[in-house]
Every structure is written in structure tokens, then in C-alpha cells.
Amino acid sequence: MNDYGPILVHGIPEKRYLYAKYYEMKLHAFFAVAAAFAATALSAQTVQKLDDEKYVVSAGEVTMTVDAAHGGKILSFKLGEKEVLAQNEAAAPAPASAEGQPPRRRWFNPNSYGSTFWTSPQAEWNWPPVPEYDSLPYTVESVDETLVLAGQVSKYGYRIRKAFTADPADGAVVVTYSIVNESGETRKVAPWEISRVPNGGFLEFDAKSESVTPADLMKVTFDNDMATLEVDVADQNRKINVDGKGWLSFRDNGLVLTKKFPDIAPEEAAPGEAEIQVYINARKTFVEIEAQGPYTELKPGEKLDWTVRWYLAAEK
């Protein structure tokens, strides 16, 4: 105030102007905090929906893509942009397997890619895989911090559920499989995860030489009960059973895929099956790394849960 009336700022009395500026600054601060909170919440969101019923589960730089519309299959497992699972496409030529030999090509079977889940023993259903487990649509029951999918009931009376969640602190994506007995009779079953990887590379697991059967079917070396399997070429389909110790790793293309699962004794496995299995397709079109849980009796309405922790890191 002066002799000529109130002081004006941009035509507004000074005191009113200062109040307006004060509240404007507080409003800007509020929106800045809200934007930061929203960005943090978005970055912390571990399950995101893509198109065509696909979902991505993220644990830091590690991402797992799941296809609910096609068997709840794991389509992809990446570190950044580097993929470790076999994909449904042909890839570039691989280096020669031995000096003087032509380069091998990496081929991917259009029906054998990603990672799937079946019941064990296979003798119950033989081949092909049961559609309700492997290829038919799964219902999305929950999408929050955990993605939960439910399959359809098969003619064998089982329904499969899959729960995917991230553990960023451990750098893992955690997959829990459930087998629900919806038949009217008591039955025995074991869980079985099958992951397809590109041909080539090395597998590692804890095992004694006598626990790998059939012996000498694949190129496996042992060092203090640490087994290393080098994927090689043959003109026949080959499969081995291994009494492992609750983990296995696959190294190739600068990546290390490690899976951890409950260790079981040989007598706990389903008949004719094992805790770890490796299948190499003839001509190395694809390789399957497999893990199984305990052969469990389920009464009508009962279920078994079995968890596999997936890790992916750069090879050092």
C-alpha cells in the first residue's frame, strides 16, 4: 500500500499475487511427486499384459513372456534383449563343431520351442502331449503381482494351474505349477517341466557318473560330482535320466540359464522317470532340459504344488 493505492504486480494486488504464486508452487510440487510416484509404481510393476493374451513377468533386466492362449507356455526368457530359449524360427549358422567340418545350422522345430509343462509318467499318455496341458487356452485367474493361469480338465482328470511371479531381490522369476486331481479316484502323478533351448552349448548339474543312465549315450564329463554335458550331434534321438541335486544350468551364447527345484531321491521319481532329463533331437534340431518332482498320491480334489526358480545371467 502507498499513497497511490495497493502495489500491483501484473495488474494484481501484490499480496494476492504472492499467495497465488505460493499455491502455484505447491501445486507444481504435488504433481511432480505424483508423477514420480506413478513412474516408480510403473517401473515396479512386475506383470504386464501384452496383446493376444501374452504377459511379461519382469525381475530387473530378466523377462519371461507367457502365452495364456496357447497352453500357458513360456515363450521367451531374456536378459535384456538376449534370448535363451529356442524360438519358433530358424536362426543364423552356428560355428563349425570341429576344425575342417562345415558349419552346423541352428534349427528350431516349430512345435518344440519355449517351455511347457506335462504330467509324469509319460507312459500314462504316451504321445502326443495332452492338449489341455500343452496347447489349449488357459484361463487368466489373476494378474497383479502374480500371473495365475488355469488349464482345462484333461481326460485323465487333472487340471494344471501355473503361477508366475518375480523375485527382483533374488533376480529370479518363480514358477509354481499345481496339478489338481478333479477325477473321482485317487491317483499318482508327478510334475514335469520341459524347456527347449537352441542346440549347442553345455549343461551342468550335480551328479555322480553312475546316476546318469544310459551311460555313454551323451558326452558327459565329471569333476568331483559336477557333471558337464556337451551337446553334440548324432543321427538318433537320445535321452538320459539323471539323479540330480535340485538344480541344472545351461550355458550358450554368452548366457547362463539356471533352474532350481526341490531335490528328490531316485525312489521318489515317477516310474521310468528321473529328477533331471536331457533330450537331444536327432540332427540337433532342438534340445530339451527337463526337471521333475516327486511322484505323489492325490485323492479327489487334492493338489500338489511344485516350484521352479528361473535365473538368467551373463556368462563370466
N, C-alpha and C positions, 0 to 999 in steps of 0.2 A: 504494500500500500504506500502511495506517496500523495503529494498534493494534487496529482492529476488522476487519482483513482488507482485500482489494482494493477500490478505489473502483469503484462500479458506475455505469454510465450506461444508463438504461432497462433496468436489470436485467442488463447485460452488463459484464464487467470492462472498465475504461477502455481499456487498451491494445488489446484485441481490437476494441472499438468503433471506435477511431480507425483501425485497419487496415482495418476493413470500410468506413468512410466514405471512406477514401483510394481503395480499389479501386472503390467505387461511383462516385466522381467520375471516375476514369479510364474506367470503362465508359460513363458518360454522354458523355464527351468523344469516345470511339471511335465511338459510334453517331451523334453529331452530325456528325462528319467523314464517316462513311459516308453519311449522309443527304444531306449537301451534295454529296458526290461523285456520288451517284446522280442528284440533281437536275440537276447540271451535265451529266452524261452524257446525260440525257433531253433537256435543252434543246439539246444539241449534236447530237442525232440528226437527220440531215437527210432521211432517208427513213422514212416511217411508212406502215403498211398501214391502210386503212380497210376497210369492208365491200365485198362484191360485186366483189372483185378491183380495187379502186381504191387508188391510192397517192398520197401527197403528198410532194413534194420541196420543202424549205424552205431559203431563203437569207435569214436575218433575217426581215423583215416580208413578204418576197416568197414566195409559194407557188404551186406548179404541181401540179395534180391530173391524174393519168394513169389511164386506164381500160384495163387489160390485157385485159378480157373483150370489148372492142369495138374491135378494130383498134389497140390500144395508143395510142388517140387522146388528145391533150391536151385535157381537158375545160374546164380553168379555169386562169387565170393572174391572180393577185390581188396587190394591195398592201394589206395589212391585210384589210379586208372589201370593197374596191372591185375589181370585175371589169373586165378589159379585153377579153376575148374574147366573141364572140357566143355566146349561150346558147340552149338549146332551149326557148324560151318567148317570149311576147310581152311587150314592155316598155311603159312609160308613154309618153304622147305626147311628142314632141320639140318644141322651139321652132319657130316658123314659119321657113321658109327665106328668106323675103323679106317686107317690110312689106306688109300687106294680104292676104297669102295665108293659107289655113288651115294649121294646124299639121300637120307631117308626123308620121306614126306610125313608130316603130321596130319593124319586123317581123323575126322570126328564122325562117328556113327550118328545119323540123325535121330535115332531112338535111344542113344546112350550118351547122355550129356548131363551136366549138373549133378544133383544129389537127390536121392529118393529114399523111401522107407518101406520095408516089407515086413511081414511076419515070418518067423522061423519056427520049425524047419521048412525048407523049401519043398521037401518031399510031400508036404500036405497039399500043395497046389501045383507043384511041378513047374510048368511054363505054358503060356506067357505069364507075366506078373498080373496079379489080381487088379482089375481096373479101379476098384474102389480105393485101393491103397496108392496106386501108381499114376493114374492118368485122369480119372473123373474129377469134376469140380469139388472143391472143399468149401464149406460154408464159413464165412468170416464171423466168428462169435465175438471177437473183441479186437479193437485197435486203439491202444492207448500206449502205455509204456511197454505192453506186451501184445504181440500179434498172436491171436489164438484162432486156429483153423480146425474144423471138424469134417471128417470124411463121411461117406455113406457106409451103411452096414453091408458087408460083403455076404456072399452065400455061406461063408464059413462062420458067420455070426459075430465078427469083430468090426468095431468101428475104431478108426485111428484119429487121434487128436494130436496136433502139433502146436507147441507154444514157442515163440521166438522172442527173445529179449536181449538187450545189450547190457554188458557189464563194462562200461568205459574205464573204470578204475583198474580192471584186470586186463583190458584190451581184448575182451572176448565177446563173441556172440554165443548165447546159450540157447540150445535147442532141447526142449523136453518133449519126448514122444510118449503118448499114452495109448495103450491097447485096452479097449473096453470090451468085455465079454457080454454081448447082447443076445447071445443064444440062450436056450433053455437048459443047457447042460454044463457041467464042469469040464473045463478044457485046459490043456497046457500049451503055452506059446512062449516065444522069446522075441525080443525086439531086434531089429536088423537095419542098420543104416548103410547105404551103398552110395559112394561118391565116385564120380568118373573124373579122371584127370587126363591131361594130354600124355601121349606116350613119351617115354624118355624119363630122365631124372632118376632119383633114388628114394627108396623108402627106408625108414629107420624105426625100430621098435625093440623093446627088451624081450629077449627070448633066448633060451638055450637051443643048441643045434638039434637036440633030439625032440624038441617041441614043434619043429617045423616039418609038416608032412604034406605030400610025399617028399622025401629027401631028394635033393639034386634035381628037382623039376625046374627050379629057377636059380638064378645066380645070387646066392646069399652068402655073405661072409660074416664071421663072428669075432668080436673082440670083447672079452670079459662080459659075455652075455648081452652085448649090444649087437643087434643084427642089422646089417645093411644089405638091402636088396637093390641091385642094379637092374633096371628094366631093360630087357634085351629082346631079340627078335626070334620067333620060331614059327613054324608052319602049322601049329596046332593051338587050340585054346588050352590054357593052363590055369590051374587054381591050386592054391595051397592053403592049409589051415595052420594057425599059429596060436599057441598058448602064450598070450602076451601079458603085459603088466599094466593095462589100463591106459595106454596111450600109443599113438603112432604119429609119424611125421612123413611128409612128402616134400622133397626138395627138387626144384626145377625152375629154370628161367629167372633166377635171382630171388625166388620166393621160397618161404618155408611155411607150409600148412601143417599145423599140429592140432590133433584132436585128443581130448581127454575124456574118459568114460570110466564107469566103475569096473574095477578088475574082478574077474570071476575065475574060479578054479575050473580045470578041464571038465570035471564031472557036472558042473553047473550049466554047461552049454547044452543046446538042443541036440538031439541025436544026429550024428554025422556032421555037426557044425562046430564052430570054434569062436573064441573071443575076437580074433583078428583073421581076416581072409583077404587074399590078394588074387585078383583075376586079371590075366593078360590075354586079350583077344588075339587070335591068330593074325599075323602080319602087323601087330601093334596098332590096330585101328583105335583102340582105347584101352585104358587100364582102370580097374575098379579097386578102390581101397575100402574095405568093409569092416565094420565092428558090430558085435552082437552082445546082448545082455543075457541075463540068466533065464533059463527055461522054467517058467513059473506057472503054477496051477491057479486058475481063475474060476471061481464059482460064478453062476449067472449074476450079472450086474457088477461084478468086481472089475478092477482095472489095475494095470501095472504102469508105473511111470519110470522112464529111463532118460537120463540127461547126458548130452554130449556138449562139451565146451569146445568151440572152434576158435583158433588163433591163426593169425596170418602176419608174417613179419618179413622184412628184407633179409636175405641170406648174408651172413657176415663172413 
